[in-house]
Amino acid sequence: MGAQDVGRARAYVAAQVAALRALGPAAAAGDEDAVHDARTATRRLRTALAVCEPALGRRRVREARAGLRDLGAALGAVRDPGVELAWLRATLDGLPPGLVGQPVPARLTADRGAVRHAAITRLRQALTSPEHEQAMAAVDRLVGGRWRSSGRPVRRRARREWRRLDRALTSARRVPPGPARDEALHLARRQARRARYAAEVVGTRRALASAARATAVQDALGAQHDAALVRDAIADAAERAASAGEPVSAYGLLHALAQQEADRAERAARPAARRARKRGHRRWTR
Protein backbone atom coordinates (compact mmCIF):
# COMPACT_ATOMS: atom_id res chain seq x y z
CA MET A 1 0.00 0.00 0.00
CA GLY A 2 1.85 3.07 -1.22
CA ALA A 3 1.61 6.59 0.14
CA GLN A 4 -1.19 7.55 -2.27
CA ASP A 5 -3.21 4.46 -1.37
CA VAL A 6 -2.74 5.21 2.32
CA GLY A 7 -3.88 8.78 1.84
CA ARG A 8 -7.01 7.77 -0.08
CA ALA A 9 -7.92 5.07 2.44
CA ARG A 10 -7.38 7.33 5.43
CA ALA A 11 -9.51 10.06 3.83
CA TYR A 12 -12.25 7.53 3.06
CA VAL A 13 -12.36 6.27 6.65
CA ALA A 14 -12.29 9.81 8.05
CA ALA A 15 -15.20 10.82 5.80
CA GLN A 16 -17.36 7.96 7.09
CA VAL A 17 -16.56 8.84 10.70
CA ALA A 18 -17.49 12.48 10.09
CA ALA A 19 -20.72 11.49 8.37
CA LEU A 20 -21.69 9.15 11.18
CA ARG A 21 -21.15 11.82 13.81
CA ALA A 22 -23.06 14.44 11.83
CA LEU A 23 -26.02 12.15 11.15
CA GLY A 24 -26.39 10.86 14.71
CA PRO A 25 -28.90 13.43 16.06
CA ALA A 26 -31.24 13.23 13.06
CA ALA A 27 -31.04 9.43 13.00
CA ALA A 28 -31.89 9.30 16.70
CA ALA A 29 -34.97 11.41 15.95
CA GLY A 30 -36.08 8.84 13.37
CA ASP A 31 -35.40 10.85 10.21
CA GLU A 32 -35.60 8.25 7.43
CA ASP A 33 -32.86 9.72 5.25
CA ALA A 34 -30.52 10.17 8.21
CA VAL A 35 -31.08 6.57 9.31
CA HIS A 36 -30.31 5.33 5.81
CA ASP A 37 -27.19 7.48 5.45
CA ALA A 38 -25.91 6.63 8.93
CA ARG A 39 -26.39 2.95 8.21
CA THR A 40 -24.48 3.33 4.94
CA ALA A 41 -21.64 5.19 6.69
CA THR A 42 -21.45 2.49 9.37
CA ARG A 43 -21.25 -0.26 6.78
CA ARG A 44 -18.67 1.58 4.72
CA LEU A 45 -16.62 2.16 7.83
CA ARG A 46 -16.69 -1.48 8.92
CA THR A 47 -15.70 -2.71 5.46
CA ALA A 48 -12.98 -0.08 5.10
CA LEU A 49 -11.44 -1.02 8.43
CA ALA A 50 -11.44 -4.70 7.49
CA VAL A 51 -9.78 -3.96 4.13
CA CYS A 52 -7.21 -1.69 5.79
CA GLU A 53 -6.38 -4.11 8.58
CA PRO A 54 -2.86 -4.78 7.20
CA ALA A 55 -2.11 -1.06 7.51
CA LEU A 56 -3.70 -0.61 10.93
CA GLY A 57 -3.23 -3.81 12.93
CA ARG A 58 -5.62 -6.67 13.60
CA ARG A 59 -6.41 -6.08 17.27
CA ARG A 60 -7.26 -2.37 16.94
CA VAL A 61 -9.36 -2.91 13.84
CA ARG A 62 -11.37 -5.77 15.30
CA GLU A 63 -12.13 -3.82 18.46
CA ALA A 64 -13.39 -0.86 16.46
CA ARG A 65 -15.45 -2.98 14.08
CA ALA A 66 -17.09 -4.87 16.94
CA GLY A 67 -18.26 -1.59 18.45
CA LEU A 68 -19.79 -0.52 15.15
CA ARG A 69 -21.61 -3.82 14.56
CA ASP A 70 -24.28 -3.17 17.20
CA LEU A 71 -24.91 0.32 15.85
CA GLY A 72 -25.44 -1.09 12.37
CA ALA A 73 -27.97 -3.57 13.72
CA ALA A 74 -29.85 -0.81 15.57
CA LEU A 75 -29.98 1.34 12.43
CA GLY A 76 -31.19 -1.61 10.36
CA ALA A 77 -33.98 -2.30 12.83
CA VAL A 78 -35.32 1.20 12.17
CA ARG A 79 -34.79 1.14 8.42
CA ASP A 80 -36.55 -2.15 7.57
CA PRO A 81 -40.05 -1.31 8.88
CA GLY A 82 -39.67 2.14 7.32
CA VAL A 83 -39.10 0.53 3.93
CA GLU A 84 -42.10 -1.71 4.46
CA LEU A 85 -44.32 1.23 5.39
CA ALA A 86 -43.22 3.21 2.33
CA TRP A 87 -43.94 0.27 0.01
CA LEU A 88 -47.34 -0.37 1.55
CA ARG A 89 -48.41 3.26 1.31
CA ALA A 90 -47.23 3.63 -2.30
CA THR A 91 -48.88 0.36 -3.34
CA LEU A 92 -52.16 1.08 -1.60
CA ASP A 93 -52.27 4.57 -3.12
CA GLY A 94 -51.83 3.04 -6.58
CA LEU A 95 -54.70 0.55 -6.27
CA PRO A 96 -58.30 1.36 -7.29
CA PRO A 97 -60.38 2.72 -4.40
CA GLY A 98 -62.16 0.02 -2.44
CA LEU A 99 -60.08 -2.84 -3.84
CA VAL A 100 -58.46 -3.39 -0.45
CA GLY A 101 -60.65 -3.18 2.64
CA GLN A 102 -59.88 -0.51 5.21
CA PRO A 103 -58.90 -2.87 8.05
CA VAL A 104 -56.04 -4.24 5.94
CA PRO A 105 -53.93 -1.09 5.50
CA ALA A 106 -54.78 -0.01 9.03
CA ARG A 107 -53.52 -3.27 10.50
CA LEU A 108 -50.39 -3.35 8.35
CA THR A 109 -49.35 0.26 8.82
CA ALA A 110 -50.08 0.22 12.55
CA ASP A 111 -48.02 -2.93 12.99
CA ARG A 112 -45.02 -1.65 11.02
CA GLY A 113 -45.29 1.74 12.69
CA ALA A 114 -45.17 0.19 16.15
CA VAL A 115 -42.14 -1.88 15.23
CA ARG A 116 -40.35 1.18 13.88
CA HIS A 117 -41.18 3.30 16.92
CA ALA A 118 -39.71 0.69 19.26
CA ALA A 119 -36.61 0.45 17.06
CA ILE A 120 -36.09 4.23 17.15
CA THR A 121 -36.14 4.11 20.96
CA ARG A 122 -33.45 1.43 20.94
CA LEU A 123 -31.41 3.36 18.37
CA ARG A 124 -31.55 6.51 20.48
CA GLN A 125 -30.26 4.54 23.44
CA ALA A 126 -27.48 3.03 21.34
CA LEU A 127 -26.33 6.41 20.00
CA THR A 128 -26.13 7.92 23.49
CA SER A 129 -24.50 4.93 25.18
CA PRO A 130 -20.96 4.90 26.57
CA GLU A 131 -20.26 1.91 24.34
CA HIS A 132 -20.99 3.97 21.24
CA GLU A 133 -18.69 6.77 22.35
CA GLN A 134 -15.96 4.24 23.08
CA ALA A 135 -16.37 2.75 19.61
CA MET A 136 -16.18 6.16 17.96
CA ALA A 137 -13.14 7.09 20.04
CA ALA A 138 -11.46 3.87 18.91
CA VAL A 139 -12.14 4.74 15.28
CA ASP A 140 -10.82 8.27 15.81
CA ARG A 141 -7.58 6.82 17.15
CA LEU A 142 -7.28 4.63 14.07
CA VAL A 143 -7.84 7.53 11.71
CA GLY A 144 -5.32 9.76 13.44
CA GLY A 145 -2.76 7.07 14.21
CA ARG A 146 0.03 5.54 12.19
CA TRP A 147 -0.82 3.69 8.98
CA ARG A 148 1.77 1.22 7.81
CA SER A 149 2.75 1.31 4.14
CA SER A 150 2.58 -2.42 3.50
CA GLY A 151 2.83 -3.16 -0.20
CA ARG A 152 -0.16 -4.92 -1.77
CA PRO A 153 -2.07 -6.50 1.16
CA VAL A 154 -4.92 -3.98 1.10
CA ARG A 155 -5.61 -4.53 -2.58
CA ARG A 156 -5.42 -8.25 -2.00
CA ARG A 157 -8.05 -7.82 0.71
CA ALA A 158 -10.25 -6.08 -1.82
CA ARG A 159 -9.67 -8.89 -4.31
CA ARG A 160 -10.81 -11.36 -1.68
CA GLU A 161 -14.10 -9.49 -1.30
CA TRP A 162 -14.69 -9.66 -5.05
CA ARG A 163 -13.96 -13.38 -5.14
CA ARG A 164 -16.43 -13.86 -2.32
CA LEU A 165 -18.98 -12.01 -4.42
CA ASP A 166 -18.40 -14.47 -7.26
CA ARG A 167 -19.04 -17.39 -4.93
CA ALA A 168 -22.12 -15.78 -3.37
CA LEU A 169 -23.69 -15.10 -6.77
CA THR A 170 -22.97 -18.64 -7.95
CA SER A 171 -24.44 -20.13 -4.78
CA ALA A 172 -27.61 -18.04 -5.01
CA ARG A 173 -28.17 -19.05 -8.62
CA ARG A 174 -28.14 -22.73 -7.64
CA VAL A 175 -30.76 -22.44 -4.88
CA PRO A 176 -34.36 -23.21 -5.95
CA PRO A 177 -37.03 -20.53 -5.43
CA GLY A 178 -38.24 -20.15 -1.87
CA PRO A 179 -37.02 -18.83 1.48
CA ALA A 180 -33.58 -20.37 1.06
CA ARG A 181 -33.13 -18.57 -2.24
CA ASP A 182 -34.22 -15.28 -0.69
CA GLU A 183 -31.58 -15.75 1.98
CA ALA A 184 -28.92 -16.65 -0.58
CA LEU A 185 -29.76 -13.53 -2.61
CA HIS A 186 -29.60 -11.44 0.54
CA LEU A 187 -26.13 -12.80 1.30
CA ALA A 188 -25.06 -12.03 -2.28
CA ARG A 189 -26.38 -8.50 -1.88
CA ARG A 190 -24.38 -8.02 1.30
CA GLN A 191 -21.27 -9.30 -0.40
CA ALA A 192 -21.83 -6.97 -3.38
CA ARG A 193 -21.93 -4.13 -0.90
CA ARG A 194 -18.64 -5.22 0.68
CA ALA A 195 -16.98 -5.57 -2.72
CA ARG A 196 -18.21 -2.11 -3.65
CA TYR A 197 -16.92 -0.48 -0.49
CA ALA A 198 -13.59 -2.29 -0.75
CA ALA A 199 -13.17 -0.81 -4.23
CA GLU A 200 -14.10 2.62 -2.92
CA VAL A 201 -11.40 2.38 -0.26
CA VAL A 202 -8.73 1.81 -2.92
CA GLY A 203 -10.29 4.73 -4.77
CA THR A 204 -8.47 4.65 -8.10
CA ARG A 205 -10.35 5.33 -11.32
CA ARG A 206 -10.45 1.63 -12.22
CA ALA A 207 -11.45 0.63 -8.69
CA LEU A 208 -14.33 3.08 -8.73
CA ALA A 209 -15.47 1.69 -12.09
CA SER A 210 -15.63 -1.73 -10.47
CA ALA A 211 -17.51 -0.25 -7.52
CA ALA A 212 -20.18 0.94 -9.95
CA ARG A 213 -20.67 -2.65 -11.17
CA ALA A 214 -21.06 -3.90 -7.61
CA THR A 215 -23.50 -1.06 -6.89
CA ALA A 216 -25.75 -2.23 -9.71
CA VAL A 217 -25.88 -5.72 -8.18
CA GLN A 218 -26.45 -4.32 -4.70
CA ASP A 219 -29.30 -2.08 -5.84
CA ALA A 220 -31.14 -4.79 -7.75
CA LEU A 221 -30.79 -7.37 -5.00
CA GLY A 222 -31.67 -4.70 -2.44
CA ALA A 223 -35.00 -4.16 -4.21
CA GLN A 224 -35.55 -7.92 -4.16
CA HIS A 225 -34.79 -8.09 -0.45
CA ASP A 226 -37.05 -5.16 0.40
CA ALA A 227 -39.95 -6.70 -1.53
CA ALA A 228 -39.37 -10.02 0.22
CA LEU A 229 -39.44 -8.26 3.60
CA VAL A 230 -42.77 -6.65 2.72
CA ARG A 231 -44.17 -9.94 1.44
CA ASP A 232 -43.28 -11.69 4.71
CA ALA A 233 -44.73 -8.85 6.80
CA ILE A 234 -47.98 -9.15 4.84
CA ALA A 235 -48.05 -12.91 5.43
CA ASP A 236 -47.59 -12.39 9.18
CA ALA A 237 -50.38 -9.80 9.28
CA ALA A 238 -52.65 -12.14 7.32
CA GLU A 239 -52.13 -14.88 9.90
CA ARG A 240 -53.09 -12.53 12.70
CA ALA A 241 -56.12 -11.33 10.75
CA ALA A 242 -57.26 -14.91 10.18
CA SER A 243 -56.89 -15.63 13.90
CA ALA A 244 -59.08 -12.59 14.61
CA GLY A 245 -61.73 -13.83 12.19
CA GLU A 246 -61.11 -11.09 9.62
CA PRO A 247 -61.23 -11.62 5.81
CA VAL A 248 -57.80 -12.31 4.33
CA SER A 249 -58.33 -12.12 0.56
CA ALA A 250 -56.95 -8.56 0.36
CA TYR A 251 -53.75 -9.74 2.04
CA GLY A 252 -53.38 -12.29 -0.73
CA LEU A 253 -53.50 -9.52 -3.33
CA LEU A 254 -50.83 -7.48 -1.57
CA HIS A 255 -48.71 -10.58 -1.02
CA ALA A 256 -48.86 -11.37 -4.74
CA LEU A 257 -47.87 -7.82 -5.67
CA ALA A 258 -44.87 -7.95 -3.34
CA GLN A 259 -43.81 -11.30 -4.77
CA GLN A 260 -44.09 -9.93 -8.32
CA GLU A 261 -41.84 -7.03 -7.37
CA ALA A 262 -39.31 -9.38 -5.79
CA ASP A 263 -39.28 -11.49 -8.95
CA ARG A 264 -38.79 -8.43 -11.18
CA ALA A 265 -35.89 -7.24 -9.07
CA GLU A 266 -34.23 -10.64 -9.17
CA ARG A 267 -34.46 -10.71 -12.96
CA ALA A 268 -32.98 -7.20 -13.11
CA ALA A 269 -30.03 -8.37 -11.00
CA ARG A 270 -28.91 -11.03 -13.48
CA PRO A 271 -27.28 -8.81 -16.13
CA ALA A 272 -25.71 -6.71 -13.38
CA ALA A 273 -24.28 -9.85 -11.80
CA ARG A 274 -22.81 -10.98 -15.13
CA ARG A 275 -21.04 -7.65 -15.54
CA ALA A 276 -19.71 -7.73 -11.99
CA ARG A 277 -18.31 -11.25 -12.40
CA LYS A 278 -16.17 -10.35 -15.41
CA ARG A 279 -12.54 -10.37 -14.35
CA GLY A 280 -11.10 -7.78 -16.72
CA HIS A 281 -12.31 -4.78 -14.74
CA ARG A 282 -10.55 -6.02 -11.58
CA ARG A 283 -6.94 -5.54 -12.66
CA TRP A 284 -6.58 -2.86 -9.98
CA THR A 285 -6.71 -5.58 -7.29
CA ARG A 286 -3.35 -7.09 -8.37
Secondary structure, 3 states (H helix, E strand, C coil): CCHHHHHHHHHHHHHHHHHHHHHHHHHHCCCHHHHHHHHHHHHHHHHHHHHCHHHHCHHHHHHHHHHHHHHHHHHHHHHHHHHHHHHHHHHHHHCCCCCCCCHHHHHHHHHHHHHHHHHHHHHHHHHCCHHHHHHHHHHHHHHHCCCCCCCCHHHHHHHHHHHHHHHHHHHHHHCCCCHHHHHHHHHHHHHHHHHHHHHHHHCCHHHHHHHHHHHHHHHHHHHHHHHHHHHHHHHHHHHHHHHCCCCCHHHHHHHHHHHHHHHHHHHHHHHHHHHHHCCHHHHHHC
